[in-house]
């Protein structure tokens, strides 16, 4: 009988426990109570939202550089990501300070939702991310955690321990990731010796343009690229020129600084490189477009203002976090700022209109004929092409040559349009009397490959003829005629060339193209593999073979 009576007593106690909190006799939350609530929410928020976002940003330092999100953007946004959301949630709880029971349940609901957000991301990493059942399972688990938060001491105690995650992830991101150096202000050293000759400089750096794709035998195919062909007669054309790296974030810095940084975690900005041309020409006017690097940090008009940059960063991170919570594969990196792709034509023409003479460094890095290939030969925009190409997945081509040929023809269309824009630039310089007086340099950061079964971007021996070879033209001030040069020069020679023609003695790794050094060995640093090294004679044969292969590929139906 005693045992029988005990069971109802325990059941009643359980029911009493469940109903506790429904009444209105609980004491109001103290300041310490609000602080405890904030810590519990901050820990869950840090693990479920801040840490995944910081991990993505740590792997996407080039995105922050492209946006110009250096000091103070990155530290402020990172601090806001960790602190502001849990503060807003506790603020909502404070609105119910006269209803402590409802306040308590609201807090438990926030705990449940944040826990569910953390759980759904864990489940997506271990199971099929497209299954909607994962979301339901996460909500159930989160609900259980919220309920146990109210009914046990263990869950609040655990959240107290997890609250350490909030400062931990912030310190980790701002001090121990590759973006740490980019996030904080840098000490400013005295600028190196500047230029003594006020020669206007016009430098154009194209993106993903392969020398092999514009060749017709030993000349430039004039029918498809009339402006480049004309330039090869008016300027010196280094037809055996090569890049020093197969990726933009290492190749463009080498062009602007005359230095190759082989550190795979190096970011394309002033903090990870010696002084660039921008810094060496202190006091000069600047007309620049830097969509992927940040060597002219603080130059007027090159990047957006810091409030706008921060707003864009928060917007992009919100979009990424939403995709992480939705069914489907979670993103692992932040994509290139969309305007660098969708507004390329307008960007070039605006820059051309702003080219100036005198002591002005006019520098344009434009992502043309870079993928996606959306432009036709006359600049018509084919939006229906979108950002995908059949046969190209994760930057690797299919083995079906027909699909690769289709992609190559799209590339050629955009390369033709690039030639048209270059013609507009040269015509503008001549019309305004700047052509004869200017130091004019045209090159590309690296090439691109169209070899079935191989990567479009990553250089290997089999694609070196297409990826290593880049256009390179030099028109010195006063130069009236040109022609081809077979010297094996590299893009790292461009910064020394600028210094030489401006009368500056810059101690750089490359060599001035005024007296080009004919290298016996061609070396290209690879971002995803071993460095590709070959004798010049071998590279020349690979370049000729690549041009012949691309000619054949264009005819594949």
N, C-alpha and C positions, 0 to 999 in steps of 0.2 A: 504493500500500500504506500509505503514511504517513497519507493522508487516511482510509482505511478504518479504521485503528486509532484515529484520533482520535474518531470518532463513538461507539464504545462507551465511550471514556474520558469523554466529556461526559455520556452517558446515565448512566454509573455515578456521576458526580459529582452529577447531578440526583437520582438515587435516594438517594444518601447524604444529600443535603440534606433530602429528604423524611423520611428515617428519623431525622434528627438530633432529639434531644429525647425519643426513646422510651426511651433508656437512663436510668440514674440517676446519671450522673457530672457533671451540671451543678452549679455552685456555688449555694448558697442565696442567696435574694434579700436584698440589703442594705436599710437604711432608705431610702437614696436610690432604690433600685429600687421599693420600695413607694410612695414619693412619686410616682415617675414613673407607675406604674400608676394611682394615684389620679387624677392629672391627666388621663391619657388617657381614663379612664372618666368623669370629671367633665365633660370637654368634650363627649363624645357625649351624656351624660345631659342636659346643659344645652340642647343643640340639639334633642334628640329629645323631651324631656319638659318641662323647666322653661320654656323659651322659649314653646312653644305654650300652656302653662297660664297663664303670665304675660300673654300677649297677650289671652287670653280674660278674665282678671281685669281687665286694664286697660280693656277695653270693657264691663265689668260692675261698675263701681264702685258702682252702686246696690244690687247684691247684697251687697257688703261692708258697706255702710251698713245695709241691712236686718238683717243678722246682728249688727251692732255690732262688726265685726272691725277696729276701729281699733287704736291702740297698746295692748298690745304684740303683738296677734294676727298682723297682717299681716306685720310684719318677721320675727317668729319663724318663722312658717310658711314664708315665702319663703326664709329662710336654710336651714331644714330641707329644703325641696324640693331645693335646690341641693347641699347638703353631705351629708345623711344617706345617701341611696341609694348613691352611689359609695363612701362610707365602709363601708357594710355589705358591699358586694361585695368590697372589698379585705380586709375582715375575714374573709370566707369564704376568700379566697385564702390568708390567713395561717395558716388551719388546716392547710394542706398544706405548711407550711414545711419539713417533713422529706422531702417528695416534690417537689423543685423542678421536675421535668419535668411532672408532673401539674398543678402549680401554674401553670406557664407555659401549658399548654393550657387550663386553666380560665379564665385571664385572657383568652386569645384568644377563648374562647367568649363571655365577657361582651362583649368588643368586637364580636363578630359579632352578638349579639342586640341590643345598643344601636344598632348601625348599621342593622340590619334595621328596628327601630322607627322610626328617623329616615326611612329610605327609604320605608317603607309610607305614611307621612304625606305625603311629597312626591308619591308616585305617586297617592294619593287626591285630591290637589289638581289634578292634571293629567289624570286619566283617570276613567272611571266608578267612583265609590267603592264601588259594590255588587259589583264583580267580585272574587271570591275569588282569582282568579289573581294579583291584585296582592300578596296576602300571600305567596303562593309565590314570586313574583319577588323580593320584598323579602328573604325568607329566603335565597334563592340569592345575591343581591348581598351580603347581610350575611355569609354564609358565606365568600364570596370575599375580603371585606375582612379577616375574621378570619384566613384562611389567609395572605394577603399580609402581615398584621401580623407573623406568625411568620417569614416567608421573605424579607422585604425591609426595608430601612432607611427607604424612602420613606414607607410608611404610618405607622410610629411617629413619624417626624418631622412628618408632617402633623397627627397627633393631638396632638402637642406644641403646635403652633400653635393648634389648635382648643381646647385647654384654656383659652385666654383667654376662651372663651365663658362659662365658669362665673361668674367675677366680673362679666363685662360684662352678662349678662342680669339679674343681681341688682341691680347699680347702676342699670341702665336702668329696671327695674320700680319700684324704691323711690325713684328721684329724678326721673325724666323722664316718667312716665305720669300720667294724671288722678288716680290713687289715691295719688300720692306725698304730697299734703298730708294725706290721711286716715290715712296709715300711721304718722305720727310724732306725739308729744305736742305739744299746742298750749300756747302761753303763755296764762295766764289773766289777763284784764284785770279791773279793778274792775267789779263789776256796776253797771248803770245804776240810777237812782232806782227804788226798789221801790214797792209799793202801800201805801197808808195805811188802806184800808178792808178789814176782814177778811170780805169777801163770798165765799162759796164759788162757784167757777166750774165749770160743767159744759159742756164743749165736745165735740160729736160731729161728726166729719168722715166723711161717707160717701164712697164711691168709685164713679165711673162711674154717677151718678144724674142723669138729664136731667129738667129741669123739664117739658119738653114731654110726657114720658111719664106725668106724674101729673095733667095738666090735663084739665078738662071745661069747655070754654068759658073763662071767666075765673076759675073756681074749681078747687079740687082735687077729683078724682073720689072722693067719699066712700064709694062702694060698694066700691071696690078699696083705697083708702088711708084708712080711717076715722080712724086716729090722726093722720096728717098733716093731714087736714081739721079735726079737733078742735083741733090745735095752731095752725092758721091763725086760729082764733077766740080762742085764749087768749094767743097771742104775736103779735108783729109779723111778718108774712110779706112779705118783699121778693120779689115775684113776677117782677121784671125783673132779679134779681141774676145776675151772670155771674162766671165764673172769670177769672183773669188768665193762665192757661197751660193748654194742652191735655194735659199729662202730669203724672203724680203727682209726679215728682222735682223739678219746679219749682213746681207748684201748692200742694202741702202746705207747703213752706218759706215760701211767700208768706203763707199763712194764719198760720203760727206766728211769723213774724218781721216781718210788715208790709213786706216788701221783696221785689221780684222781681229775681232775678239772671238776666239774659239770656244769660249765658255757657253755651253748650250743654254744656260739660264740667264745669259746677258740680255738685258732689255735694250731696245733701240732708242736710247735717249742719252742726254749729256752725262748722267751720273755713271754710266758704265763704259764710257769711251773718253779718249783724249779730246781736246777742243776741236770742234767741227769748223767748217768754213764760216758758219754764222758767227761763232765766237771770235774767230781770227780776224773777221772783218768788222770788228766793233766800231760803231760810229757810222757805218754804211747804212743806206736805206735798204729795206728788204721787201721783196714781193715774192712770197713763198706759199707753196701748198704742200703740206706734209700730212698725208692721210694715214700713214702707218708708223711714223717716227715722231720724236719730239726733241729735235736738236735746236729748234728756234723757240724754245719755251719762253713765253712772255712777249714774243714778237706780235705787234698789233695785227689783228685780223687773221692770224694763222690758226688759232684755236678759239673756241667759244669762251665767253666769260665764265668764271668759276661757278656762279650760281646756275647757269645754264648747263654746264658740264655735269654738275652734281645732280641736277634734275634728270638729265638724260641717263645718268648712271643708275639712279634709283628706279627709273622707269624700266630699264633693261633688266635689272635684277628682279623686279616684281614679276616681269614676264617669265623669267627663268623659274622662279619659285612656283609660279602657278603651274607651269608645265611639269615640275617635279611632283606636284600633288595630284595632277590629273592622270588618268590611265594612259599608259604608253611609256616609251623609253624616255628616261630623264636626260636632259642635256648635260654635257660634261664640260662645256666651254662657252664663253660669250663670243658671239659672232662679230665680224667686222661691222663697224657702224654703217648702217644701210645707205646713208647719203653718199658715202665714198663710192658706191656702186651705181646707185640710181641717178646721180646727178653728175656723172663724169663729163658728159658733153658740155654742160653749162659751166662746170668748174674750169675746164680748159679755156673756154672762150672768155670767161671773166678774167682769168689770169693773163691771157694774151692782151686784153684791153688795158691791164695795169702794168705791163712791162715798161720800165723806165730806163733812161740812159744815165750817164754820170756815175757817181759812186753808188751803184745799186747792184745788189746780188739778187737776180731774178731766178728763182729755183722752183721748178715744177716736178713733183713726183706724181704721176697720174696712173691709176690702175687700168691702163689700156696697153695692149689688147687683152688684159687680164680677164679670166673667167669671172662671172657668167658672160657668155657671148650673146649679147642682146641687140647689138647694133648691126645694121646692114651697111654696105659699102658707102652709101651716101649719108649715113647718120640716122636713118630711119630706125625707130625703136620698135623691136618686136617683143612686146610684153608677153605674148603667148608662149615664147620660148621658156619663160620662167627661169629658175635657177638650177635646173637639172638637165642633164644630157644623157639619153639612153646609151648604155654601155660604159658609163663612168660612175663608179661607186667607191666612195672613200678614197678619192683621188687616184684610183687605179683603173686602167682601161680593161675592158673585156678582151677576150682573145678573138672575138669576131671582128675582122678588119672592116666590114661594112659599117658597123656602128662607130668604129674609130674614125673612119673616113667622113662620116656625117658630122662628127664633132670637129674634125679638122676644117671642114668647109665653113662651119659657123665661125671658127677662129679666124679664118682668112677674111671673112666678111668684116669682122671687127678690126682686123689688122689693116684692111684697106681704108676703113674710116679713120683709123689712127694716122695713116699717111695723109689723108685729106686735112686733118687738123694741123699736122706739122706743116703742110703747105700754107695754111692760113697764117701760122706763126711767122714763117719766113717772109711771106708777102707783107705782113704787117710791119716787120722790122725794116724791110727795104723801103716801104712806103713812108715810114717815119724817120728815115735816115739813120737808123740804129744798126743796120746790118754790118756795114763796113767797119764801124767803130767798136763793135762788140766782140767779146770772146764768147763764141757759141759752142756749146757742148751738147751732144745728144747721145744717150746710151740707154741701157735697160738694166734692171737689177739682176735678172737671170732669164733663161729661156724656159721653154715648156716642151714636153715630149708627147708624141702621138705614136707610140709603139704598142701594138696589141699585147696585152698581158703585163705591161709594165706601168709603173707609177707615172702620173702626169707631171709630178713636181720633184720627186726625190731622185737625185742623180745616182746612177750606177754606170759601169763601163759601157753597157749597151745603149744608154740614152745620153751619154756625154756629148755627142755631136749636136744634139738638139738643145740640151739644158745649159751646157757650158757656154756655147756661142751666143754673144749678144751684139746688137748693132752698136757701133761707136764711131762718132763723127766729131771732128774738131775743126772749127773755122777760127783762125787767129785774127786779131784786129788787123785790118788792112789786107788780109788775104783775099786775092781775087780769083784764084783757081785752085783746084785740088786734084784728087785722084786717090787710087787705092794704095795702101801700105800693107805689106805682109808681116809686119812685126807682130810678135805674140805679146801684145799688151794686155793689161787687165784693168778691171774697173777701179781697183785700188790706186791706179795712176791718175785718176781725175782730180782729186784734191791737190796733189803736188803740181799738177798742170795749172790749176787756178792760181796757186801761190806764185809759180814761176812767171806767168804772164802779168801778174800784178806787182812784180818786183819784191816779193816777200820771200824770205829764206825760212821755209817751214821744214822742220826735220820730221819727215813722214816715212812710212814703209814703202810707198810706191815711188814711181819715177815720172818726171814730167814728160809729157808727150811731145814737147818741143824737140827733144832728142830721145825718141822712144827706145826703150831697152827691149831687144828681141830675145825674150826668155827661151831657154832651151827646154824647159819643163813647164807644163801646165798643171796647176794644182787648184782644185775646187773643194772647199770645205763642204761636207755633207751634214745636213741636220739630222738625218735618220740613218746613218751608216758610216762606214769608213771614208776618209778623204779619198777623192779620186785623183790620182797622179798619173801623168803620162808624158812621154816626150812630145815636143811640138809637132814633129813629123807625123806621129800617130794621131794627134788631135786633128791635124789638117785632113788626114784621110777619113777620120770619123765624120768631120764636118761635110766633106764632099759626099760621103755615103749617105749621111742624113738628108741632105738636100735631094739626092736621087730617090731615096725611099719616100720622102714626102711627095715628090712629083708623082710617083706611082700610086701612092695612097689616095691622092686627089681624084684619080680616075676610077677608083673602086666604086662600083654601084651596088 
